[in-house]
Amino acid sequence: MSTHSYEVSLDVRGATDPDTTGYPSRSVINFSATPGSSTFLDFIGESVHSVFLNGKDLPIADVVDGSRIRLDNLQAENQVTVTAIARYSNSGEGMHRFVDPADGKVYLYTQYEPSDARRVFANFEQPDLKAEFTFHVMAPSEWHVASNGAEADRVQLTSDPATSRWDFAPTKRMSTYITSVLAGPYFKAEDHWSKRFDDGRVLEVPLALYCRASLKESFDGDKLFGLTKAGLDFFHGLFDYPYPWGKYDQAFVPEYNLGAMENPGLVTFTDKYIYTSRATDSQYQGRANTLMHEMAHMWFGDLVTMAWWDDLWLKESLADFMGTLAVDQATHWDTAWVNFADKRKAWAYVQDQLPTTHPIVADIPDLEAAKQNFDGITYAKGASVLKQLVAYVGFEAFIQGARRYFRDHEFGNTSLQDLLTALESSSGRDLTGWSARWLQTSGISTLSADINDDGVRPESGSNRLAGVSIRQDALDPATGKTENRPHLLKVGLYDFDGEDGPLVRTDSVTVEVNGALTGVPELDGKPRPALLLLNDEDLSYAKVRLDPLSEATVRTSLDRITDPMARALCWTALWDAARDGVSPAELYVRAVQQFAPTETGMGVLLNIQSNAMAALKHYVPAESRGDMRTRFLDTAVTQLHTAASSSDQQLAWARATAEMSRYEDSALTLLRGLLDGTQAVPGLTVDAELRWAFWHALAAHGIADKTELDAELAADKTASGRAGHATALAAWPDPEIKAAAWNSVVNSSELSNELLSATITGFNTAPAGLLNAYIEPYFECLERVWSERSIEIAGRIVRGLYPSQQDLEADAVPAEHPVVRRTTDWLETHPKAPRALRRIVIEQQSHLLRALTAQAAGAAAVSQRYRIR
C-alpha cells in the first residue's frame, strides 16, 4: 500500500466561542492498494459524519470502530473522503486551543508526534506512508494562518466577510506526524535567506516568525532570524543538499508539550523561549541549540524519515548531535559540547540505569511505546554514541556518508542498515560489530583506572606510573548480561602549575578500550598526575569513577581546573558517585557550596545547583538534611549578595534561594522584603518570574495567603502568571488545599496541560507527612486515569503524583520501604495493565529506590569510610 496525496479542509472559525468544542474536518485521500484487500484509517474526534470510498457512501455504523475507520474491497487506486467533527484540545495534542489571559485572544496550533494527526483529520497514521498534503483552512479574517506549504490564496467569504479561506500549496512528500496548522491573531515578523550555488542557481527561502500578540514586546526576532540564517548557512555547507521545503516559518506557541517540533516549513517551539523575564546566557544558548536541532531535522527526519518508530533514533540522535555541532561551529557560543556533556548526557545516564532502559534501536510494538521512547536514550545517548562514532570513523567520512544517505533516500523512509551502508561506504569500515554493541544493547559502561606506581611518595616529586589499566563494568539492566563496548577515548593527565597555580593538562594519550580490562602502556614511566581523567574531552559515552588520588584532588581543588570540559566532567563524576551511593550525597552538596561560587560556566553552574538541591531533597539522609539545607541556603543568600551586580551568576543564586526556601525558612524575610520593596539586592531585578518563585516559597510555609496571590495575578495577567498562581495556591500546607489540588488533577479534566503540571508542582511542595494520605489513592486511581485521559496528561499525572518524597528509617533496607513494597504489590497484581503505564510506575519506583539507597549510603558513611564534619 502507498499513499499519494491528501487534501485536508479544516473550519476553525468557531474557535473563539468557548462553548464550541469541535470543528469540521474533511480528508480526501488518494492511495494505492492490493485489489480486494482491506485497511483502516485513523481518527479520534467527536463524530464521523460520512465516509465515501471510491464514490460509495459507506454506512458509518459498519465501518467506524472507535478510532478506526475500516476500508474493505479496495481497488488498485482508491480515493476515500471522510467528513467529521474533530475536537479542540487542552492537552497539547492535536489541535490545541489556548485563550490568552493577557488579552482574551484565542490561539490554535497543532502538535502530532507520534500519532495525533488523527485527532485533527482522518489519515493513515504511519510514518512510512508519506504523501503530498494540501491544506485549506477557514478562520476569522483578521487571523494569521499558516501550514507546511506556502500560502497560495486567501479569499474572504462574500457570505461571511468575518471569515476567510486560506489555501496552501501542496507539500512535497512527508509523513502525517509532521504536518502542521497554525491559526490565530499571532504577531508575525518576516525576513528571507538566500543561497547562491556554484552553477549560478539561487535558492530563496522566505522566513517568518510567529508569537502571541501579548509577547510582541519581548520577542527578539532579530536574534532569532540571525540564528536561523547562520543555521541555514551551516547546514547547506555541511550537508551539500539544498533546503527542500520552500519556506522556513518558526512559531512560538503556548502550553507546548515539547521544546519544539520539526514540522517542515512550519517549525513550532514552546513560547517559553520568548523570555518575558530576564534569562541567562546559557538559556539563550539552549534556545539556539533547540533551533539548530529542529533545523537539522529538515534533513534528518523530514527529508529522510524512519520507516517505523523503532528507528526513531535515526532522526533524534542525529539532530541532537547536529544541533550541538551547529551551535559550536556556527554561533558565538564556545561551550556547546561542555553543556552537552554536563546536562544532556546526564539525562541519558539517568535513563540508561532504569530497569526500563532500552537499546538505541528499540523494539516499538505500539504507539504508546513510541510516545515514551522520546527519552534520554533516543536523544542524548544516541547523540553521545554518534559522537563516539565520529571519533571512530572520522568527521569527514561521517559527513560524506550523511550526504550519500540524503541523496539515496530523499523523501523516503529508512532503517538502521540504510545509514550504516552509507557510513561504511564513506569510511571503509565494517560497522556491523560496532552497531551491535552500541546501538542494539542497553545500559551504560562504568570506567575506572587501576593504577600502580613506583612506590615513591608523591611529595618527593619522583612518583611515576608503573602500570595503568582501564576497567570497564557494563551490565545491561534489561538483560542482566555484561555488555562491554569499544571506547575510543582520551586519558588526560593534570597537574598543578606551581604550588598555588591552576590545575592544567600536562599530557594526554588516546586509548581504544575493548573488553573488561585494557592496559595503557603508553602511560608507564610518566609522572603520576594529581588528576588522571578518563574520557578526557568527552569522546565516549560512559560513567567515570575517579581513582582515590584524583578524587582527593578534585574534592579540594576543583575550582583550579582551568579547562571547562575537564571541570564539567569532574562535576559529573562526583554527581554520578553520589547518585550511585558510592560516596555520600552530602559530599556533593559540600562541593557545590565550596566551588560553585567560582564556576564560570553558566550552564554548568545551573546544573550543579539543581543537582545539589535534588540531593538535599532525595539523597541526603533525613537526620542530616535540615542542617545541610540551612547551610546551602546560607551559601545561596551570600552569593546572591556578593555575585557581580546584574550578572547571570547573581540571577542563578536568586533562583536557588527561592527554590531552597520552599523547604527552609531562614530567607523568607528577605524574600518578603524583595517582593514588597522594603529590601533590595543591588543589580537584582525582581521581575515576574522571580516574584512567582518567591511567592511559591512563602506560600509553601503558609505565609502568603490567597488574597496576596490573587493581587499578584491581577498585576500579571499572563499565561506564566496564571501558572505561577496555580503553583503557589497548591503549595499552601493545608490538608484541604492539598485535597482540592489532588481533585483538580485526578478527578477533573478542566485543567490544561500547563496548569495541570503547575498544580502538581505546588501539590508536591510539602513535607512527606502531609502527602502520605495520598499514597493509597495514587495506586487506586492509576488504571482509571490511564483509561480516561490522553497519554500526555495521564503520563504527567502518573509521574507527577508518585509518592517519591520518602525517607529511610535508621537501619532500614531500601527495598523494604513501604512505598517501594506497595509499588511492587501494584505491579504484581496488575500484570495486564497497559505497558506504557507499567513502565512509568516501574521507573518511579526505581528513582525512589535509588534515593533511599543513597540515603542509606550517606547514613553509613558517617561512621565508615567518609567522616563528614
N, C-alpha and C positions, 0 to 999 in steps of 0.2 A: 504494500500500500504506500502511496505517496500523495502528499498534498501539493496543490498548485497555487491556489490563491484564496484569500479571504476578502470579503467586503463587509465591514462592520459599521453599523449605524447605531449611535447612542443619542438619546434625547434626555439631557440633564437640565432642561430649562426649569424644572420644578424643584431643583436642589435647594433653593432659598427658602422653601416652605418647610419648617421643621416637622410638620405632620406628614410630609411625603416621604415614605420610607424606601420607595423603589423608583426605577426609571426604565423606560422601554429600551430594549436591546435587540438588535437584529443581526444575524450572521448569515452570510451567503458564502458557502464553501465549495470550491471545486477540487475534486480529488479523484485519483485512480485507485482501482482495487481489482482483486481477482473476481471475475464474474461468478455470481452465485454466493459469494462469501458474505459474512456479517462483520460488523464492527460497532463501535459506540462513540458518541460524543460525550464530552464532559460539560456539565453546567450546574452551578449552585446558585439559586436565586429564589425569588418569591413564587414565580409560576412560569410555566411554559404555555404559550398560547397556541402555537402552531408549529408543525414540522412537515415540510414538504421535501420529499426525496424524489428527484428526477421527475418533478411535476406532480407527484402523487401526494395527496394530503393524508398523512398517517394519523391514526387515532391516538390522541395524547395518552389515554389510559393504557394503551397497549405497549407503547414504546418508551414512556418515561418511567424510570425506576430509580427514585432517589436522585442521585447526582449524575445518573447516566441516561442517555437517550440512545436507544438501540436502533441500529440501521441494518435491515436484512435485505437479502436478494440484490446485492449490489451489482452494478454493471462495470464494464471496463473503465468508463469515465462517468463521473457522478457529480451532481450538484445537489446540495442539501441547503435548505433555508429554514432557519429557526427564529421565531419571534418569541420574546419572553420579557418578563419583568425582572431585572436584576435588582440587587439590594445595596443601598448605601451602607458603608461600613464605618464603625468607630474603633476598629481594632488594627487599622493599618494594613488590612488585607483586602485585595480587590479595589473597589472604588471608595477611597476614604473621604469622608465629608467632615470638614472642620469649620466651626464658627469661631472667628477670631474675637476673643473677649475685648480686645482693644478698640474695635470699631464695629463689631457685629457682622462683618462681611464673611461670606461663605466661600470656602476654597475646596476644590476637588483635585485629587491626583490618584493615580493607580500604582499599585505595587503587587507583583505577581509571584516572584520566585519563591518556591519552585513550581507551584501549581495553583495559583489563584487567578489566572486569567479567566478560568471557568466561572469565577464569581462576577465577571463583567459581560462576557459573551460566550456563547456555546462554541466549543472548539475541540480539536484533538490535542489534549494536554500532554504532549510528549516532545522532548527536545529534538528528537531526530526527524520529526515531521515538520520540516521547515516549509515556509510558503512566503509569497508576496502578500503584503497587507495593505489595504486601502481603508482608511477610517473617515467617517462622516460624523460630525458632532453638532447637535442642536443645543444652543446655550444662550443665555442672556447676551444681548448685542454688545453691552459695554464690557464684557469679559475679554480676557485673553484666553485663547485655546491653542494648544499645541499637541503634536503627536510625533511619532518617529519620522514620518515623511514631511517634506516641506508643504507649507500651505499652498494649495493650488487655486482655491477660490473661496470667497466668502460672500454669502448672499443674505441680505436682510429680508425677512419674510414680509411680503406685502400684506398678508392677512394678519400678521402679528409683528409689527416693527420692533417690539421689545426683544424679539428672538431673531438670531441669525443661524445660518448653517455654515459650518466650516467643512470644506472638502480638502483632504490631504492627498498628496501624490502617492502612488504605490511605492512601497519599500522594496528593497532587494530582499532576497530570501533570508528569513530569520525564524527563530523559534518563538512560540507563543509567549513564553515567560518573559521575554524582553521587549514585547510591545508595550506601548505606554500612551496614556492620555493625561493631559493637564488642563484644568479649566478653572477660571475664577478671575477676580479683579486683581491679578498679580501685577506688581511693578515689573517692567521689562526694560532691560538695557541691551543694546546691540553693538556689535563690532564685527570684524572679519579677519580672516587669516588666509594667506596665500602661499603657494609653493611653486617656484619655477623649476622645471626639470631640465636636464641637460639637452633634451631634444627640442626645447622651446615651449613645450606644453606648460600651461599654468593651471594649477588646481586652486580654485577659490572655495573657501569654506566659510559660510556665514556663521557667526557666533551670536548667541543670545544667553542672557542670564535672567532668571526669574526669582522673585521672593514676594512674600506678602507685603501689601502696601504699608502696613504698620511698621515694617522693618526697614523701610527705604532709607531712613536717615543713618542706619548702622551698616548699610550694605556697601562693602568696599569692592565695588565692581571692577575698578581699575586693577587692583591686585589680582583679582580672580581672572580677568582677561589676560593679564600678564603671565600668570602661571599656565593658563590654557595654551597660549601661543608658544611658550617655552616647551611645554609638553609635546605639542604637535611637531615642533621643530625636531625635538629629540627623537621621538618615535619614528618619524619619517626617515631620519638618518640611520637609525638603528635597524629598523625592520625592512627598509627598502621596498615598502608596499604602500601605495597611496591610501590615505584615509578613505574608506569605502562608503561612507554613509551620508554624503551630501552635506547637511548642516551639522552643527555641533551646539545644541542647546544644553544648558545646565540649570536645573530648577531646584531651589532650596525650599523644602516643604515641611509643614508642621506635623508633629506627632508621628514621626517616621520611625519605623521599627529597626532600621538599619543605619549604618553610617552613610551608605549610598548604594545606588543600583545602576548597572551599566547599560540601560536601555539605549540602543544605538540611535543617535540623533537627538535624544532627549534624556540625558542622564539626570537622575534625581538624587538629591542629598538631603540629609536632615538639616533643618534650618537652625539647629544648634550651632552650626558652623558660621552663622551670622552673629557675631559677638556683640550683644547689646550691653554687656558689662565688660570690664577690662579682661583681656586674655593674655596669657604668657606667650612668649615667642615659641615655646615648644608646642603650644596648642595650634598656632598658625602653621608650624611645620607639620603637625599631624594632619591638619586640613589639606595641606599641599600633598601629603602622602596619599590621602584618600582620593584627591583629584587625579593624581597620576595613576593610581591603581585602577580607577574606573576607565581612564583613557587607554591604558594597556589592554583592557577588556575589549576595546573596539576591534582588536585583532585576536587576542587570546580569549575566546569565549563567544564573541559575536560573529566575527568572520568565520572562525572555525570553532565549532561547538561540540562538546562531548555528546556521544550517542545516547548515553543514559547517565544517571546521577552517580553511578559507582566511579566514573571518571571525572567527577566534579573538580578534582584537583587540577585537571588539565587547564582549567581556566583560573581557579582561585589561587593556587600555589604560584602559578606563573605571573599572575597580575600582582600578587603580593611582592614577589621578588622584583619585578619590573618597576613597580611603583616606588620602591625604596631606591632602586638604581637610578631612576629618573630624578628623584629629589636630590640624590647625591651628586649627580653629574649635570643636571640642567637648572639647578637653582643655587641660591647663595648659601644654603644651609650645608654645613660640613659634618653634621653629627647624625645623618640619617641611619647609617649602619650601627652606630652606637645605640641609638634609641631602639632600633630593631632588636639588637642583642639583649638590651636591658628589659624591654617590655614585651615586644611582640613574641619573642621566643619563650619568655616566661609563661605566656598564655599556653603555648604548646606544651611546655614542660608539665604544667598542671594537668592539662587534658590527657597527656600521654601516660600519666601514672594512675589514672582512674581504671577501675575494673571494666569499664565500658569502652576503653580505648579501642582503636581500630587501625588497620593499615591505611596509608595514604590513599591507595587504591582500595576502596571499601566495598563491601557487599551491601547493596542498597535494594532490599526486596520490595519496598513500597515508598509512597510519597511522604509518609510521616518520618520514615528513616532518612529520606533525603533532606527534609527540613532540619533535622537535628544534626546532620553532618556538615552544616556550615559552622565549623568549630575550629578550635586551635590546631587540630591535626591537619585539616584540609587547607587552612590558610597558612599559619605560621610554621608548622613543622614542614609542610610541603615546600614553602619558600626557603626554609633553612636547608633542607635536603638539596634543593636546586642550587643553592649557594655552594654546597659541597660538590655537586655535580660539575658546576662551572670550574671549580678548582681542579677537578679530576680530568675533564676533557679540554679545558682551556676556553677562555671567553670567546675568542674569535670563532672557534669551531661550534660553540653553543649558538652563537648568533647566526652563523651560516645555516645551521640546522633549523633554527626557527624560521628563517626566510624561506627555506625549501618547504617547510611544513605549511606555511601560509599559502604558497602558490600551488602546492599539490592538493590542498583540501579546501580552497576558498569557497565560502558559502555552503560548506558541507559539515559532516559530523565525523568524529574520530574516536579512537580508543587509545589506550596506553601504547600499544605496539606501533601505531602510526607516528607518534612523537619519537619513540625510540629508534625507529627506522631512519627518520630524518637525522637524528643526532649521531647515530652510528655511521651514516654515510659521510657526514661532515667531519667527524673526529677520527674515523678509522678504528674505533674501539668497539668491542663487543660489550654491550651494556646489559646483557641478559642476567648475569650474576649480580651486578650492581642493583638492578631493578628488583630482583627477587629479595635481596637482603635489606634494601632501603624502602621500597615502595609497597612491598607486599607482606611485611611483618609489622608488628606494633611494639610499642614500648620504647624506652629511652636508655641509652648506654650511660653508665657512670664511669668516668675515667679518674684514676688516681695514680700517683707516682710512687713506686718502690725505689727508695734512694739509699745507696751505700756511698760512704765517703772514706777518705783515708784515715779517719780517726783523729786527726789533728783538731784541736779545739778551734772553733770559728774565730774567736777573738785574736788568735795568733796571726790571722791573715793568710795562712797557707792551706786551709782546709780545701780539699779538692774532691770532685765527684769521682767515684770509683765503681760505677755501675748503676745505671738508671733504667728501670723498666716501667712501661705504662700498662697498668692493669685495667681491663675492661670487664665490667659486670653489666650484662644486658639481658634481663629477664623480661620476656613478653608477658605482661599481666593478664592478657586474654587467654594465652595457651599454657602458661607456666613453663615454657621452654626457654632455654638460653638462645639468644639470637645475636651473637657477636657480629658486628658490622665493620666494613672497611672505613677507616677515617684517614683522610689526608689532612694533617693539621700541623701547626707550628708549636714548638715549645719555646717559650720566652724566658730568658734569664735576666732578672732585675736586681740591681744593687744600688746602694746609696752613693750619690756623688758628693762625697765629703761627709763628715760626721753629722752635720745639720742640713745637708743638701737634699735634693729631691731623689726619689726612687725611680731610676731610669733603666730602660732596657740596655743591657750590655752585650747580649748575644741572642741568637735565635737559630734554631735548627728545624728543618722540615722533616716530618716523620709520617710514614704510612703505617698506621695501626691496623693490624689484622689478626683477630684471634683474642684469646683471653689475656695473653701476656706478650708484649712486644718490647724487646730490648732497644735501647737508644745508645749504641756505642759511640756515636758522634759526640756525646757529652762527657765521655771519660777523660779525666785529666783537667777538665775546666774547673775554675774556682767555683766552689759551691755558692750559689747566689742567696741573697736574703729572701728572694721570692722566685720560685720556679713555677711558671704559669703554663699549664696545659691548655691547648686550644687557644693560644695567643692569636690575636687578630680575628678570632671567632669564625674560623673557616668551616667547622663541622658542627653537628647537632649532638650535643652530649652534655650531661651534668659533669661538673668538675669538683673533685674533693681536693682541698689543699693539704699538702703534707704538713706535719706539725710545725716545722720551722717557718714555712711560708705562711701558715695560718697565724702564727705569732706575729710575724712581720706585718701582715695585713691588719690585724686587730690593734696594733699600736701605731701603724704608720700609713694607713690607707690614704690619708689626705696628701701624702708626699708622692704618690704615684702621679706622674705628670701626663701620661698618655690616657686620653679619655676612654678609649676602648678597654685598655687593661684595667682601669679603675672600675668601669662598669662590670667587667667580667668578675672582678673580685667581689663586688657587691652581690652579684648573682650567686657566686659560690657560697657566700655567707648566708644568703637567704635560703638557698636550697638545703643547706645543712640544718637551718632552723626548722624549715617545713618538714624535713625528714626525721626530725628528732635526733639528729646526730650531735648537735650542740644545742644548748638551751636557747629558746627564743629571746630570753632576756638579754643574752649577749648581742643579738642582732639589734635589739632596741637601743642598747647602750652604744653600739657602734654608730647608729643613726644620730643619736644625741651628740656624740663626740665629733663626727666627721661631716654630717650633713650641712652644718653651717658654712663650711668652706667648699662644698660641692658646687662647681661652676656649671655643670651640665644641667640645664633646667629640666629636661626630660628625665634624667636620672634622679634629680632631687625630688620631683613629684612622685616618682615611682617608689623610692626608698621611704619617703614619708608615708605613702599609702601602705607599704609593706609593714612598717613599724606599727601603724595603727591597727592593721589587721592582726598582727601578732599580739598586741595588747588586748584585743577583743576575743581572740580564739586560742592562741597558743601558749601564752604566759599562764602559769598556774594561778588559780584564784587567790591563793594566800599571798602571792607577790604582786598581783595585778594593781591593787589600789595604789600602793606606793610608786610603782613604775609609771602608772598613768599620771600621777601628780608630777613626777619629775619630768616626764616627757612634755607635759603641758607647760611646765615652767620653762623648759627649753624653747618651746614654740613661742611663748609670750616674749621671752628675752630676745629671740631672733626677730620677732615682729618689730620690736623697738630699735634693734641695732642694725638690722639689714639696711643696705643703702636705700635712701628715701626714693619712693616710687619705683623701686626695682621689681623685677619678676620674683626675686627671692622673697622680698617683703610680702608680696601677694601670696606666694606659696605658704609662708608661715601664718598668714592671716587665715587662710583656708584651713590649715592644720589646727590652728587654735579653735576655730569654730567646730570642727569635727570632733576633736577630743573633748570639747566642753559639753557634748551631748551626754557624756558619762562621768565627767569630773567637774566639780562646781567652783574650782578656785579662780576661774577667769570670768565668771558670769557678771560680776560688777563691771569689768572692763567692757564686755560685750554690750551690756545695757547702756553704758556711757557712750560707746561708739554709735549706738542706734539713736539715742536722744540728743547727741551733740554735746553732752557735758564732758566727754573725754575725746581726745584726738591723738592719732599717731601721725607724726609728720610724714607727708608723702602718701599716706594711705587714703584712697577714695573709697568710702563705704557705699558702693553702688548697689544696684538691685540684687545681684547675685550674692554678695556678701551679706546684705541685710537679711535675706531669707535664710541664709546659713546661720546667722546669729539668732534669728527668731526660732529656728528649729532647735538650737541648743537650749534657749531659755524655756521653750515650751516643754522640752523633754524633762525639765526639772519642775514643771508646774508653775513657773513664774512669768509666763506670758499668756494672758487669757484671750478668749475668743474675741472680745471687743478690740483688743490691740491688734490681733491678727487681721480682723476684718478691716480695721482702719488702714493697715499696711496694704491690703489688697485693693482698697479703694484708691490708694495712691499709685498702684502699679497694676493697672488693668490689662495685663499682658498674659500670654499663654504661660510663660515661665513663672510669672507672679501667681497665677492660678495654681500651678503645680506646687510652688513653694508653700502656698497657703494650705493646700491639701496635706502636704507632708507635716507641716507644723501642727495642724489640728490633730492629726492622728498620733502625733508624738506625745501628746499630753498623758501623763502617767496616772490615768484613772481607769478603773475597770469598765465603766460604762462607755467611755470614749473608745477603748480598745474593742469592745463588743460591737459598737457602731461601725468602726473601721472594718472589722472582720466581716460583718454582714454586708457592707457595701461592696467588698471584694468578692466574697464567696457566693452570696445569695442574690446578687443583683447584676444585671448586665448594663447598667446605665453609665458606668464609668468608661471613658475612652481608655485606650491603651496607655497613654501617658499619665492620666490621672489615677489609673489603677496602680501603676508602678509607684507613683508618688505616695499614694496611700499606704502601700505595702511598706515602703521605706519608713514612713512615720510609725506605722504599727510596730515595726521591729525595733524602733528606738525605745527600748525599755529594758529593765532588768529581767533576767530569765524568769524570776518568780512571778512576775506579772503576766507572762505569756504561757506559763506551763499549763494553764487551764485550757489551752488550745491544742495541746498535743493530741489528745484523742479525737477531737473534732477534725483535725487535719487529716488523719488517716481515714476517718469515716466519710469524708467528702470527696476523696480523690477520684473515684470512678465516676461519680456524678459530675464533677467539674469537667473531667475529660470528655464526657459524652455530650455535655450541654454547651460547651464553649468551643471557640475555634482553637486550633492548635497553638497559635501565637498567644492568646490570652490564657488558655489553660496552662501552657508552659510557664508563663510568668507567675501564675498563682502557685503551681506545684513547687517551683523553685523558691519563690519568694517567701512562702509561708512555712517551709520546712523548719521544724524547731531546732535550729542549728546553734543557738546560744546556750550551750550546756557546759557545766563544769564537772571535772572528775574528782570524786571524793578521795580522800587520802588513802593510799594503798589499794585503790580500786583498779580493776582491769578494764581498759577501754572498751573491749568487745562486750563487756557485761553491763555497760551503761544502759539504763532503762530505755532511752530513746533509740540507741543502737539496736537493742533487743526488740523493741516494738517495731522498728523498721523491718528487721529480719522476719518477724512474725507476719507483717503485712505482705511481704514479698512471697513468703511460703504459702500463705493462704489465698493469694491472688495470682496463681501461676498463669492464668489466661487473661490477665489484664493487658491492655494494649502494650506492645513492645516499647513504644516511644514513652509511655507513661512510666513503665518499669525502669527504663533507662534513667530518667530524671531522678526517680526515688533512689536508685542504686548509687547514682553519683552524689546525691546529697548525703547519703549515709557515709560514703567514702570520705567526703570532706569533713564530716563530723568526727569520724574515727581518726583521721589524721590529726585533727585539732586536739582530741583527747590524748592521743599518743604523744604529741608534742608537750602537752601539759604534764604528762607522766614523766617524760624525759627531763623536763625542767625541774620538777619536784625532786627527782632522784639526783640531779646534778648538784644540788645544794650540798649534799654530803658525800658526793663521789668525785668524778673526775674534775669538774669545774667548781671552784669555790667563788660564788658571786657575792660581792660585798656592796 
